[in-house]
Amino acid sequence: MHHASCLTVQITKKEMDSKKLVVDKPHAVCIPFPAQSHIKAMLKFSKLLHHKGFHINFVNTEFNHKRFLKSRGPNSLDGLSDFQFETIADNLPSSDLNATQDIPSLCVSILKNFLAPFSDLLVKLNCASSNIPPVTCIISDGCMPFTITVKV
């Protein structure tokens, strides 16, 4: 399994103090099942957590991320440094952004293909040089079992 690597960096006293403030903030990685109703519900919940002081990384498939940008505009996800969107590949053949993906194929792909890229994402997010707090919790739909077995 391939893992992203972290670079060691020298941190000044000022950077260390700002990193301490960042480390003290809870950090949730939210990953819904890649279907519209699941994404909408998880996004609303993520916004509530953000309002309560959490750093949020919201994880979508590349397909759904493109759909989101197409419907909301290319800059729709810009703005908040502590509410970030990340993507992982769904490993399905390309399909029309206006159509729903084949759900049975998507379910098989989730079980077979999502663990490695999700693990890599968590390593990247927990990298000491990332200037974001370490991940303190993963919030996922029940039909995303790889999130329970992931090792960081």
DSSP file (Angstrom, degrees, kcal/mol; ACC not computed):
  #  RESIDUE AA STRUCTURE BP1 BP2  ACC     N-H-->O    O-->H-N    N-H-->O    O-->H-N    TCO  KAPPA ALPHA  PHI   PSI    X-CA   Y-CA   Z-CA
    1    1 A M              0   0    0      0, 0.0     2,-0.4     0, 0.0     0, 0.0   0.000 360.0 360.0 360.0 135.4    0.0    0.0    0.0
    2    2 A H        -     0   0    0      0, 0.0     2,-0.4     0, 0.0   118,-0.1  -0.690 360.0-169.6 -87.5 133.5    1.3    3.4   -1.0
    3    3 A H        -     0   0    0     -2,-0.4   117,-0.1   120,-0.0     2,-0.1  -0.960  24.5-116.3-122.9 142.8    1.5    6.1    1.7
    4    4 A A        -     0   0    0     -2,-0.4     2,-0.3   116,-0.1     0, 0.0  -0.420  34.2-133.4 -67.7 150.0    2.1    9.8    1.3
    5    5 A S        -     0   0    0     -2,-0.1     2,-0.4   122,-0.0   122,-0.1  -0.802   6.8-134.2-109.8 153.3    5.3   11.0    3.1
    6    6 A C        -     0   0    0     -2,-0.3     2,-0.4   120,-0.0   118,-0.0  -0.808  14.6-135.7-102.2 143.4    5.8   14.0    5.3
    7    7 A L        -     0   0    0     -2,-0.4     2,-0.4     1,-0.0   122,-0.2  -0.788  20.3-122.8 -94.7 142.0    8.8   16.3    5.0
    8    8 A T        -     0   0    0     -2,-0.4     2,-0.3   120,-0.1    -1,-0.0  -0.706  35.0-175.4 -82.4 132.5   10.6   17.4    8.1
    9    9 A V        -     0   0    0     -2,-0.4     2,-0.5     2,-0.0   119,-0.0  -0.929  28.5-115.5-128.2 152.9   10.6   21.2    8.5
   10   10 A Q        -     0   0    0     -2,-0.3     2,-0.5     0, 0.0    -2,-0.0  -0.758  32.3-153.1 -86.8 131.2   12.2   23.5   11.0
   11   11 A I        -     0   0    0     -2,-0.5     2,-0.1     4,-0.0   118,-0.0  -0.909   3.7-141.0-112.1 128.7    9.6   25.4   13.0
   12   12 A T     >  -     0   0    0     -2,-0.5     4,-2.6     1,-0.1     5,-0.2  -0.331  31.6-103.8 -77.9 167.2   10.3   28.9   14.5
   13   13 A K  H  > S+     0   0    0      1,-0.2     4,-2.4     2,-0.2     5,-0.2   0.910 123.3  50.4 -57.7 -44.4    8.9   29.8   17.9
   14   14 A K  H  > S+     0   0    0      1,-0.2     4,-2.1     2,-0.2    -1,-0.2   0.919 112.1  46.6 -61.7 -44.1    6.2   32.0   16.3
   15   15 A E  H  > S+     0   0    0      1,-0.2     4,-2.6     2,-0.2    -1,-0.2   0.878 110.4  53.9 -65.3 -36.9    5.2   29.1   14.0
   16   16 A M  H  X S+     0   0    0     -4,-2.6     4,-2.3     2,-0.2    -2,-0.2   0.910 108.1  49.6 -63.7 -41.9    5.2   26.7   17.0
   17   17 A D  H  X S+     0   0    0     -4,-2.4     4,-1.6     2,-0.2    -2,-0.2   0.914 113.2  45.6 -63.9 -42.2    2.8   29.0   18.9
   18   18 A S  H  X S+     0   0    0     -4,-2.1     4,-1.8     1,-0.2    -2,-0.2   0.880 111.6  53.0 -69.1 -35.5    0.4   29.2   16.0
   19   19 A K  H  X S+     0   0    0     -4,-2.6     4,-3.0     2,-0.2    -2,-0.2   0.877 105.0  55.5 -64.8 -37.4    0.7   25.4   15.5
   20   20 A K  H  X S+     0   0    0     -4,-2.3     4,-1.7     1,-0.2    -1,-0.2   0.909 107.1  49.6 -61.1 -42.0   -0.2   24.9   19.2
   21   21 A L  H  < S+     0   0    0     -4,-1.6     4,-0.3     1,-0.2    -1,-0.2   0.903 113.3  46.8 -62.5 -39.5   -3.4   26.9   18.6
   22   22 A V  H >< S+     0   0    0     -4,-1.8     3,-1.4     1,-0.2    -2,-0.2   0.903 108.8  54.3 -67.9 -41.6   -4.2   24.8   15.6
   23   23 A V  H 3< S+     0   0    0     -4,-3.0    -1,-0.2     1,-0.3    -2,-0.2   0.823 101.1  60.5 -63.3 -31.6   -3.4   21.5   17.4
   24   24 A D  T 3< S+     0   0    0     -4,-1.7    -1,-0.3    -5,-0.2    -2,-0.2   0.601  88.1  89.7 -72.8 -10.2   -5.9   22.5   20.1
   25   25 A K  S <  S-     0   0    0     -3,-1.4    29,-0.1    -4,-0.3    28,-0.1  -0.725  85.1-116.2 -90.0 133.1   -8.8   22.6   17.6
   26   26 A P        -     0   0    0      0, 0.0    29,-3.3     0, 0.0     2,-0.5  -0.395  28.1-152.7 -66.2 147.6  -10.8   19.4   17.0
   27   27 A H  E     -a   55   0A   0    107,-0.3   109,-2.6    27,-0.2   110,-1.8  -0.966   9.9-169.8-130.5 114.6  -10.4   18.1   13.4
   28   28 A A  E     -ab  56 137A   0     27,-2.6    29,-2.3    -2,-0.5     2,-0.6  -0.886  11.8-156.2-106.7 132.9  -13.2   16.0   11.8
   29   29 A V  E     -ab  57 138A   0    108,-2.3   110,-3.0    -2,-0.5     2,-0.5  -0.947  18.7-163.1-103.0 116.8  -12.8   14.2    8.5
   30   30 A C  E     +ab  58 139A   0     27,-2.7    29,-3.2    -2,-0.6   110,-0.2  -0.891  13.7 174.4-108.6 124.9  -16.3   13.8    7.1
   31   31 A I  E     - b   0 140A   0    108,-2.9   110,-1.2    -2,-0.5     2,-0.1  -0.897   9.0-168.1-135.1 105.2  -16.9   11.3    4.3
   32   32 A P        -     0   0    0      0, 0.0     7,-0.1     0, 0.0     6,-0.0  -0.431  39.4 -89.1 -84.4 162.1  -20.4   10.6    3.1
   33   33 A F        -     0   0    0     -2,-0.1     2,-2.7     1,-0.1     6,-0.2  -0.543  55.1-105.5 -60.6 136.7  -21.6    7.8    0.9
   34   34 A P  S    S+     0   0    0      0, 0.0     2,-0.3     0, 0.0    -1,-0.1  -0.285  85.3 106.0 -76.1  62.7  -21.2    9.3   -2.6
   35   35 A A  S >> S-     0   0    0     -2,-2.7     4,-2.6     1,-0.1     3,-0.5  -0.980  79.1-111.3-135.2 148.9  -24.9    9.9   -3.3
   36   36 A Q  H 3> S+     0   0    0     -2,-0.3     4,-2.8     1,-0.3     5,-0.2   0.846 113.2  46.8 -51.5 -49.2  -26.6   13.3   -3.3
   37   37 A S  H 3> S+     0   0    0      1,-0.2     4,-2.0     2,-0.2    -1,-0.3   0.879 114.7  47.9 -65.2 -36.7  -28.8   12.9   -0.2
   38   38 A H  H <> S+     0   0    0     -3,-0.5     4,-2.4     2,-0.2    -1,-0.2   0.902 112.7  48.8 -68.1 -41.3  -26.0   11.5    1.8
   39   39 A I  H  X S+     0   0    0     -4,-2.6     4,-2.6     2,-0.2    -2,-0.2   0.933 111.2  49.5 -64.5 -45.9  -23.6   14.3    0.7
   40   40 A K  H  X S+     0   0    0     -4,-2.8     4,-2.1    -5,-0.2    -2,-0.2   0.924 113.1  46.2 -59.9 -45.6  -26.2   17.0    1.5
   41   41 A A  H  X S+     0   0    0     -4,-2.0     4,-2.2    -5,-0.2    -1,-0.2   0.919 114.6  46.7 -64.7 -43.8  -26.9   15.6    5.0
   42   42 A M  H  X S+     0   0    0     -4,-2.4     4,-2.7     1,-0.2    -1,-0.2   0.869 110.4  53.6 -67.9 -35.7  -23.2   15.2    5.8
   43   43 A L  H  X S+     0   0    0     -4,-2.6     4,-2.2     2,-0.2    -1,-0.2   0.911 108.9  48.6 -65.0 -41.4  -22.4   18.7    4.5
   44   44 A K  H  X S+     0   0    0     -4,-2.1     4,-1.7     2,-0.2    -2,-0.2   0.925 113.3  47.1 -62.8 -43.8  -25.1   20.1    6.8
   45   45 A F  H  X S+     0   0    0     -4,-2.2     4,-2.2     1,-0.2    -2,-0.2   0.900 110.7  52.6 -64.3 -40.7  -23.7   18.2    9.8
   46   46 A S  H  X S+     0   0    0     -4,-2.7     4,-2.6     1,-0.2    -1,-0.2   0.885 106.6  52.9 -61.8 -39.8  -20.2   19.3    8.9
   47   47 A K  H  X S+     0   0    0     -4,-2.2     4,-2.3     2,-0.2    -1,-0.2   0.883 107.9  51.3 -64.6 -37.8  -21.2   22.9    8.8
   48   48 A L  H  X S+     0   0    0     -4,-1.7     4,-1.4     2,-0.2    -2,-0.2   0.923 110.8  47.8 -64.0 -43.6  -22.7   22.5   12.3
   49   49 A L  H  <>S+     0   0    0     -4,-2.2     5,-2.2     1,-0.2     3,-0.2   0.909 111.0  51.4 -62.7 -41.4  -19.4   21.0   13.6
   50   50 A H  H ><5S+     0   0    0     -4,-2.6     3,-1.8     1,-0.2    -1,-0.2   0.912 106.5  53.9 -61.5 -42.7  -17.5   23.9   11.9
   51   51 A H  H 3<5S+     0   0    0     -4,-2.3    -1,-0.2     1,-0.3    -2,-0.2   0.815 105.6  54.8 -60.9 -30.4  -19.8   26.4   13.6
   52   52 A K  T 3<5S-     0   0    0     -4,-1.4    -1,-0.3    -3,-0.2    -2,-0.2   0.361 132.9 -88.6 -86.8   5.3  -18.9   24.7   17.0
   53   53 A G  T < 5S+     0   0    0     -3,-1.8    -3,-0.2     1,-0.3     2,-0.2   0.511  78.5 140.8 107.6   5.1  -15.2   25.2   16.3
   54   54 A F      < -     0   0    0     -5,-2.2     2,-0.5    -6,-0.1    -1,-0.3  -0.522  51.1-129.3 -79.7 145.9  -14.1   22.1   14.4
   55   55 A H  E     -a   27   0A   0    -29,-3.3   -27,-2.6    -2,-0.2     2,-0.4  -0.827  36.3-153.5 -82.7 134.0  -11.6   22.1   11.6
   56   56 A I  E     -ac  28  83A   0     26,-2.6    28,-2.9    -2,-0.5     2,-0.5  -0.939  26.0-174.8-120.8 134.0  -13.4   20.2    8.8
   57   57 A N  E     -ac  29  84A   0    -29,-2.3   -27,-2.7    -2,-0.4     2,-0.6  -0.982  17.3-161.1-118.0 115.7  -12.1   18.2    5.9
   58   58 A F  E     -ac  30  85A   0     26,-3.1    28,-2.8    -2,-0.5     2,-0.5  -0.868   7.4-152.5-100.7 122.2  -15.0   17.1    3.7
   59   59 A V  E     + c   0  86A   0    -29,-3.2     2,-0.3    -2,-0.6    28,-0.2  -0.847  20.0 168.0-106.3 123.8  -14.2   14.2    1.4
   60   60 A N  E     - c   0  87A   0     26,-2.5    28,-1.7    -2,-0.5     2,-0.1  -0.821  39.9-101.4-120.1 161.9  -16.0   13.6   -1.8
   61   61 A T  E  >  - c   0  88A   0     -2,-0.3     4,-2.4    26,-0.2    28,-0.2  -0.498  38.1-112.3 -73.1 157.9  -15.3   11.4   -4.8
   62   62 A E  H  > S+     0   0    0     26,-1.7     4,-2.4     1,-0.2     5,-0.2   0.897 118.2  55.2 -58.1 -39.8  -13.7   13.1   -7.7
   63   63 A F  H  > S+     0   0    0      1,-0.2     4,-2.0     2,-0.2    -1,-0.2   0.946 111.6  41.2 -58.9 -50.9  -16.9   12.6   -9.7
   64   64 A N  H  > S+     0   0    0      1,-0.2     4,-2.4     2,-0.2    -1,-0.2   0.827 111.6  56.6 -70.5 -30.8  -19.2   14.2   -7.1
   65   65 A H  H  X S+     0   0    0     -4,-2.4     4,-2.5     2,-0.2    -1,-0.2   0.929 108.4  47.5 -63.6 -44.3  -16.6   17.0   -6.5
   66   66 A K  H  X S+     0   0    0     -4,-2.4     4,-2.4     2,-0.2    -2,-0.2   0.898 111.6  50.9 -62.6 -40.6  -16.8   17.9  -10.2
   67   67 A R  H  X S+     0   0    0     -4,-2.0     4,-2.4     2,-0.2     5,-0.2   0.914 109.8  50.4 -61.9 -42.7  -20.6   17.8  -10.1
   68   68 A F  H  X S+     0   0    0     -4,-2.4     4,-2.6     1,-0.2     5,-0.3   0.934 112.3  46.1 -61.2 -47.8  -20.6   20.1   -7.1
   69   69 A L  H  X S+     0   0    0     -4,-2.5     4,-2.2     1,-0.2    -1,-0.2   0.868 111.7  52.6 -64.6 -36.3  -18.3   22.6   -8.9
   70   70 A K  H  < S+     0   0    0     -4,-2.4    -1,-0.2    -5,-0.2    -2,-0.2   0.907 116.0  39.0 -65.9 -41.4  -20.3   22.4  -12.1
   71   71 A S  H  < S+     0   0    0     -4,-2.4    -2,-0.2    -5,-0.2    -1,-0.2   0.840 128.2  31.3 -79.1 -33.0  -23.6   23.2  -10.3
   72   72 A R  H  < S-     0   0    0     -4,-2.6    -3,-0.2    -5,-0.2    -2,-0.2   0.627 115.5-100.3-101.9 -16.4  -22.2   25.8   -7.8
   73   73 A G    ><  -     0   0    0     -4,-2.2     3,-1.6    -5,-0.3     4,-0.2  -0.135  35.9 -79.6 107.1 153.8  -19.4   27.4   -9.9
   74   74 A P  T 3  S+     0   0    0      0, 0.0     3,-0.3     0, 0.0    -1,-0.1   0.708 128.1  42.5 -64.8 -21.8  -15.6   26.9   -9.9
   75   75 A N  T >  S+     0   0    0      1,-0.2     3,-1.6    -3,-0.1    -2,-0.1   0.268  80.7 107.0-105.2  11.5  -15.0   29.1   -6.9
   76   76 A S  T <  S+     0   0    0     -3,-1.6    -1,-0.2     1,-0.3    -3,-0.0   0.705  80.3  47.9 -66.7 -19.8  -17.8   27.8   -4.8
   77   77 A L  T 3  S+     0   0    0     -3,-0.3    -1,-0.3    -4,-0.2     3,-0.3   0.327  91.4 102.6-103.9   7.4  -15.6   25.9   -2.4
   78   78 A D    <   +     0   0    0     -3,-1.6     2,-0.1     1,-0.1     3,-0.0  -0.461  53.0  58.5 -82.5 159.0  -13.1   28.7   -1.8
   79   79 A G  S    S+     0   0    0     -2,-0.1     2,-0.6     1,-0.1    -1,-0.1  -0.298  75.4  75.1 129.4 -53.4  -13.0   30.8    1.3
   80   80 A L    >   -     0   0    0      3,-0.4     3,-1.0    -3,-0.3    -1,-0.1  -0.858  47.8-163.2-107.6 123.5  -12.5   29.1    4.6
   81   81 A S  T 3  S+     0   0    0     -2,-0.6    -1,-0.1     1,-0.2     3,-0.1   0.732  94.7  48.7 -72.6 -20.3   -9.1   27.8    5.6
   82   82 A D  T 3  S+     0   0    0      1,-0.2   -26,-2.6   -27,-0.1     2,-0.3   0.190 105.3  60.1-107.4  17.1  -10.6   25.5    8.3
   83   83 A F  E <  S+c   56   0A   0     -3,-1.0    -3,-0.4   -28,-0.2     2,-0.3  -0.809  74.1 170.0-139.0  97.0  -13.3   24.0    6.1
   84   84 A Q  E     -c   57   0A   0    -28,-2.9   -26,-3.1    -2,-0.3     2,-0.4  -0.800  27.9-138.2-115.7 150.0  -11.6   22.2    3.3
   85   85 A F  E     -c   58   0A   0     -2,-0.3     2,-0.3   -28,-0.2   -26,-0.2  -0.894  21.6-177.5-106.7 136.3  -12.7   19.8    0.6
   86   86 A E  E     -c   59   0A   0    -28,-2.8   -26,-2.5    -2,-0.4     2,-0.3  -0.874   9.9-148.0-126.2 159.3  -10.7   16.8   -0.4
   87   87 A T  E     -c   60   0A   0     -2,-0.3     2,-0.3   -28,-0.2   -26,-0.2  -0.946  10.0-170.7-130.1 152.4  -11.3   14.2   -3.1
   88   88 A I  E     -c   61   0A   0    -28,-1.7   -26,-1.7    -2,-0.3     2,-0.1  -0.973  35.2-103.4-132.7 151.9  -10.6   10.5   -3.6
   89   89 A A        -     0   0    0     -2,-0.3   -28,-0.0   -28,-0.2    24,-0.0  -0.433  15.0-155.6 -73.0 145.1  -11.0    8.5   -6.8
   90   90 A D        -     0   0    0      2,-0.1    -1,-0.1    -2,-0.1    23,-0.1   0.536  28.8-136.5 -95.1  -7.9  -14.0    6.3   -7.1
   91   91 A N        +     0   0    0      1,-0.2    -2,-0.1    22,-0.1     3,-0.0   0.768  58.6 131.3  58.6  29.7  -12.2    4.1   -9.8
   92   92 A L        -     0   0    0      1,-0.1    -1,-0.2     3,-0.0    -2,-0.1  -0.768  67.6 -90.2-104.8 156.6  -15.3    3.9  -12.0
   93   93 A P        -     0   0    0      0, 0.0    -1,-0.1     0, 0.0    -3,-0.0  -0.290  58.4 -85.3 -60.1 151.1  -15.4    4.5  -15.7
   94   94 A S        +     0   0    0     -3,-0.0     2,-0.3     1,-0.0     3,-0.0  -0.250  57.1 179.2 -56.1 142.7  -16.1    8.1  -16.7
   95   95 A S        -     0   0    0     -3,-0.1     2,-0.1     4,-0.1     6,-0.1  -0.930  37.6 -70.4-143.5 168.7  -19.7    9.0  -16.8
   96   96 A D    >   -     0   0    0     -2,-0.3     3,-1.7     1,-0.2     0, 0.0  -0.378  34.9-141.1 -62.4 127.9  -22.0   11.9  -17.5
   97   97 A L  T 3  S+     0   0    0      1,-0.3    -1,-0.2    -2,-0.1     4,-0.1   0.700 102.4  57.5 -65.0 -18.1  -21.8   14.5  -14.7
   98   98 A N  T 3  S+     0   0    0      2,-0.1     2,-0.3     0, 0.0    -1,-0.3   0.491 100.0  72.6 -89.5  -3.3  -25.6   15.0  -15.1
   99   99 A A  S <  S-     0   0    0     -3,-1.7     2,-0.3     1,-0.0    -4,-0.1  -0.765  86.0-109.2-111.9 156.6  -26.4   11.4  -14.5
  100  100 A T        -     0   0    0     -2,-0.3    -4,-0.1     1,-0.1    -2,-0.1  -0.606  39.3-113.8 -78.3 141.6  -26.3    9.3  -11.3
  101  101 A Q        -     0   0    0     -2,-0.3     2,-0.7     1,-0.1    -1,-0.1  -0.323  41.8 -85.4 -70.2 159.7  -23.5    6.7  -11.2
  102  102 A D     >  -     0   0    0      1,-0.2     4,-2.4     2,-0.1     5,-0.2  -0.567  41.3-154.2 -68.5 112.3  -24.3    3.0  -11.2
  103  103 A I  H  > S+     0   0    0     -2,-0.7     4,-2.7     1,-0.2     5,-0.2   0.900  88.8  51.1 -62.9 -46.1  -25.0    2.4   -7.5
  104  104 A P  H  > S+     0   0    0      0, 0.0     4,-1.9     0, 0.0    -1,-0.2   0.924 113.9  45.9 -58.6 -41.4  -24.1   -1.4   -7.5
  105  105 A S  H  > S+     0   0    0      1,-0.2     4,-2.4     2,-0.2    -2,-0.2   0.889 111.7  52.5 -66.2 -37.9  -20.8   -0.6   -9.2
  106  106 A L  H  X S+     0   0    0     -4,-2.4     4,-2.5     2,-0.2    -1,-0.2   0.911 107.8  51.1 -63.3 -43.0  -20.2    2.2   -6.8
  107  107 A C  H  X S+     0   0    0     -4,-2.7     4,-1.8     2,-0.2    -1,-0.2   0.902 111.1  47.9 -62.1 -41.9  -20.8    0.0   -3.8
  108  108 A V  H  X S+     0   0    0     -4,-1.9     4,-2.1    -5,-0.2     5,-0.2   0.918 111.7  50.4 -64.6 -43.0  -18.3   -2.6   -5.1
  109  109 A S  H  X>S+     0   0    0     -4,-2.4     4,-3.4     1,-0.2     5,-0.5   0.889 106.7  54.9 -63.2 -39.6  -15.7    0.1   -5.8
  110  110 A I  H  X5S+     0   0    0     -4,-2.5     4,-1.2     1,-0.2     5,-0.3   0.937 111.7  44.2 -58.0 -47.1  -16.1    1.5   -2.2
  111  111 A L  H  <5S+     0   0    0     -4,-1.8    -1,-0.2     1,-0.2    -2,-0.2   0.858 125.2  32.4 -67.1 -35.9  -15.4   -1.9   -0.7
  112  112 A K  H  <5S+     0   0    0     -4,-2.1    -2,-0.2    -5,-0.1    -1,-0.2   0.798 129.5  24.5 -91.8 -31.2  -12.5   -2.6   -3.0
  113  113 A N  H  <5S+     0   0    0     -4,-3.4    -3,-0.2    -5,-0.2    -2,-0.1   0.532  99.3  72.2-121.5  -7.6  -10.8    0.7   -3.8
  114  114 A F  S  X<S+     0   0    0     -4,-1.2     4,-2.0    -5,-0.5     5,-0.2   0.764  80.7  71.7 -89.6 -23.5  -11.4    3.4   -1.2
  115  115 A L  H  > S+     0   0    0     -5,-0.3     4,-2.7     1,-0.2     5,-0.2   0.937  97.7  47.3 -59.9 -50.8   -9.3    2.2    1.7
  116  116 A A  H  > S+     0   0    0      1,-0.2     4,-2.4     2,-0.2    -1,-0.2   0.937 115.5  42.4 -62.2 -50.2   -5.8    3.0    0.2
  117  117 A P  H  > S+     0   0    0      0, 0.0     4,-2.0     0, 0.0    -1,-0.2   0.864 115.5  50.8 -67.2 -31.0   -6.6    6.5   -1.0
  118  118 A F  H  X S+     0   0    0     -4,-2.0     4,-2.2     2,-0.2    -2,-0.2   0.911 110.4  49.3 -69.0 -41.1   -8.5    7.4    2.2
  119  119 A S  H  X S+     0   0    0     -4,-2.7     4,-2.1    -5,-0.2    -1,-0.2   0.920 111.0  50.3 -60.6 -44.5   -5.5    6.1    4.2
  120  120 A D  H  X S+     0   0    0     -4,-2.4     4,-2.4     1,-0.2    -1,-0.2   0.891 108.7  52.4 -60.8 -40.6   -3.2    8.2    2.1
  121  121 A L  H  X S+     0   0    0     -4,-2.0     4,-2.7     1,-0.2    -1,-0.2   0.918 108.5  49.7 -62.8 -43.8   -5.4   11.3    2.7
  122  122 A L  H  X S+     0   0    0     -4,-2.2     4,-2.0     2,-0.2    -1,-0.2   0.887 109.5  51.5 -64.2 -38.4   -5.3   10.8    6.4
  123  123 A V  H  < S+     0   0    0     -4,-2.1     4,-0.5     2,-0.2    -1,-0.2   0.937 111.6  48.1 -61.7 -45.4   -1.5   10.5    6.4
  124  124 A K  H >< S+     0   0    0     -4,-2.4     3,-0.9     1,-0.2    -2,-0.2   0.915 112.3  48.2 -60.8 -44.2   -1.3   13.8    4.4
  125  125 A L  H 3< S+     0   0    0     -4,-2.7    -1,-0.2     1,-0.2     7,-0.2   0.821 113.0  48.0 -68.1 -30.6   -3.7   15.5    6.8
  126  126 A N  T 3< S+     0   0    0     -4,-2.0    -1,-0.2    -5,-0.2    -2,-0.2   0.418  81.0 126.5 -90.1   1.5   -1.8   14.4    9.8
  127  127 A C    X   -     0   0    0     -3,-0.9     3,-2.1    -4,-0.5     5,-0.3  -0.389  66.0-130.4 -61.7 132.8    1.6   15.4    8.4
  128  128 A A  G >  S+     0   0    0      1,-0.3     3,-0.6     2,-0.1    -1,-0.1   0.765 106.1  53.9 -58.1 -27.7    3.4   17.7   10.9
  129  129 A S  G 3  S+     0   0    0   -122,-0.2    -1,-0.3     1,-0.2    -2,-0.1   0.391  82.3  91.5 -88.6   4.9    4.1   20.2    8.1
  130  130 A S  G <  S-     0   0    0     -3,-2.1    -1,-0.2     2,-0.2    -2,-0.1   0.643  81.9-139.1 -78.5 -13.5    0.4   20.6    7.1
  131  131 A N    <   +     0   0    0     -3,-0.6    -3,-0.1     1,-0.2    -2,-0.1   0.773  68.9 104.0  58.8  28.9   -0.4   23.5    9.5
  132  132 A I  S    S-     0   0    0     -5,-0.3    -1,-0.2    -7,-0.2    -2,-0.2  -0.935  82.2 -91.1-129.2 157.6   -3.7   22.0   10.3
  133  133 A P        -     0   0    0      0, 0.0  -110,-0.1     0, 0.0     3,-0.1  -0.298  50.6 -95.4 -65.8 153.5   -4.7   20.2   13.5
  134  134 A P        -     0   0    0      0, 0.0  -107,-0.3     0, 0.0     2,-0.2  -0.349  51.4 -89.4 -64.4 150.7   -4.2   16.4   13.6
  135  135 A V        +     0   0    0    -13,-0.2  -107,-0.2     1,-0.2     3,-0.1  -0.432  45.1 176.6 -63.3 126.4   -7.4   14.4   12.8
  136  136 A T        +     0   0    0   -109,-2.6     2,-0.3     1,-0.3  -108,-0.2   0.620  63.7   9.7-106.6 -19.4   -9.3   13.8   16.0
  137  137 A C  E     -b   28   0A   0   -110,-1.8  -108,-2.3     2,-0.0     2,-0.5  -0.991  54.9-144.2-158.5 153.7  -12.3   12.0   14.5
  138  138 A I  E     -b   29   0A   0     -2,-0.3     2,-0.5  -110,-0.2  -108,-0.2  -0.983  16.2-165.2-117.3 127.0  -13.7   10.4   11.3
  139  139 A I  E     +b   30   0A   0   -110,-3.0  -108,-2.9    -2,-0.5     2,-0.3  -0.961  22.8 156.5-116.3 119.5  -17.4   10.8   10.6
  140  140 A S  E     -b   31   0A   0     -2,-0.5     2,-0.1  -110,-0.2    -2,-0.0  -0.920  45.2 -94.6-139.4 162.1  -18.7    8.5    7.9
  141  141 A D    >   -     0   0    0   -110,-1.2     3,-1.5    -2,-0.3  -103,-0.0  -0.428  41.9-113.7 -68.8 153.0  -21.9    6.9    6.6
  142  142 A G  T 3  S+     0   0    0      1,-0.3    -1,-0.1    -2,-0.1    -2,-0.0   0.729 114.6  63.4 -62.2 -22.5  -22.5    3.4    7.9
  143  143 A C  T 3  S+     0   0    0      1,-0.2    -1,-0.3     2,-0.1     3,-0.1   0.116  84.7  79.2 -92.2  23.5  -22.1    2.0    4.4
  144  144 A M    X   +     0   0    0     -3,-1.5     3,-1.9     1,-0.1     4,-0.3  -0.576  55.4 165.0-121.6  65.4  -18.4    3.2    4.3
  145  145 A P  T >>  +     0   0    0      0, 0.0     3,-1.4     0, 0.0     4,-1.0   0.697  62.1  73.2 -64.0 -21.7  -16.8    0.4    6.3
  146  146 A F  H 3> S+     0   0    0      1,-0.3     4,-1.0     2,-0.2   -35,-0.0   0.752  85.4  68.0 -64.3 -21.6  -13.2    1.1    5.3
  147  147 A T  H <4 S+     0   0    0     -3,-1.9    -1,-0.3     1,-0.2    -9,-0.1   0.746  99.5  49.8 -70.8 -21.2  -13.3    4.2    7.5
  148  148 A I  H <4 S+     0   0    0     -3,-1.4    -1,-0.2    -4,-0.3    -2,-0.2   0.813 113.8  43.8 -82.7 -32.6  -13.5    1.9   10.6
  149  149 A T  H  < S+     0   0    0     -4,-1.0    -2,-0.2     2,-0.1    -1,-0.2   0.532  84.4 120.0 -92.3  -6.6  -10.6   -0.2    9.5
  150  150 A V     <  -     0   0    0     -4,-1.0     2,-0.5     1,-0.1   -34,-0.0  -0.291  50.0-151.7 -62.5 141.4   -8.2    2.6    8.4
  151  151 A K              0   0    0      1,-0.1   -29,-0.1     0, 0.0    -2,-0.1  -0.963 360.0 360.0-117.1 131.8   -4.9    2.8   10.2
  152  152 A V              0   0    0     -2,-0.5    -1,-0.1   -30,-0.1    -2,-0.0   0.363 360.0 360.0-114.3 360.0   -3.1    6.1   10.6
